[in-house]
Amino acid sequence: MTNGKLNVAVIGSGGREHAIVRKLKSCAGAASVTAIPGNGGIARDVKCVDIDPLDVSAVVRCCMDAKIDYVVVTPDDPLALGMVDALCEAGIRAFGPVKAAAQLESSKIFAKNLMKKYGIPTAEYETFTDSTAAFNFVRKSFASGEKALVVKADGLALGKGVTICMSLAEAESAVRAAMDEKCFGKSGERIVIEEYLTGPEVSVLSFCSGGVVVPMVSSMDHKRALDNDEGPNTGGMGCIAPNPFYTPEIAEICMKRIFIPTIEAVKKEAAPFTGCLYFGLMLTEAGPKVIEYNCRFGDPETQVVLPLLESDLLSIMLACTNGALTPEMVRFGPGAAACVVAASGGYPAMYRKGFRISGIDATESAGAIQVYCAGVKRDGDSLVTSGGRVLCVSAAAANLEQALKTAYRGIANIRFENMRFRTDIGKLALSAVKK
């Protein structure tokens, strides 16, 4: 602690972490901010320490040696490995759920069974540990008239463990990939097969502290790789906030039937949830239903939600950790935000790396635009591509239309070989706003 201020560390290396780092840097209570491991773009803002975030003991030792007072654990894998538990045992406060509570994301079977037990609305489902039984189930389902199914690996799979299957052949392929071909390793040894829900999707990130849940502004992710929601699922190709389909009436229903019941259920079944809980929702004709839980800030949702946050982020996080969170602490400004992801050609499958990136400084100097780096590393004085989702261009404005125009104007200045991005981010939301 320096002059009463905290030395803060953020675990992770993506665009989400870049957005969190920049927000924390502006907080009055932060003496310093460090990223572990960060990336080449984040290193232009704060110190980065190159330690594998999955090496829990090494991260804890680093934080102790660097006299870190507070750690924000954002990626799913370190949370599932018990990073928060280990930090707390070492006497270091942390933002994020303990391992037992993180099961909400690390095991889809745990989450689905919890929702079923406590009456939280979600898709009908079956679970499988044997591929033969799974094959028989999908064949029987499509033979009886089912039009689509969703196949999900039970464990964490870098956001790629969910396959929407519009035919029997696709469902069989998804089961085979997960269970027989081991495409997701141990994460696919058990799978969930559930009904295909339709309706507008909504992401709601929420600050949580024990039995208190305070939702943030809603958002809409765009997971498919290609325009018109075509192609394979990705980690997210762009996002907008707020989501126009998420009305105050629906928000009230979600609070009563989903948010509070979830927090109470996980407290009873595992441990009190502290940190950020992401509710992935589908607004069906029968009402809102849970698609998935994430036990951390979403990516790219964070890149549109945090620019709209007016409250001090570090103060909110500390309140969560200390059991002092209240709804009045969390304030969002008016207006809207949008982000567009620049990805490597071929993502989410095979792609090439090492291409020089240009245009970041010029884009940000234009004002009202933030460029958050993800799959980026430093090569001398240059930044080069090192991942599938390379960076995210975010903009906040008085309304959604202006935010989208600004974000697309910004991404037009970014250049690297084999770069691609969706050209229709926010199209559905914008049509709803204009009605």
Order of alpha helices (4+ residues) and beta strands (2+ residues): beta-alpha-beta-beta-alpha-beta-alpha-alpha-beta-alpha-alpha-beta-alpha-beta-beta-alpha-beta-beta-beta-beta-beta-beta-beta-alpha-alpha-beta-beta-alpha-alpha-beta-beta-alpha-beta-beta-beta-beta-alpha-beta-alpha
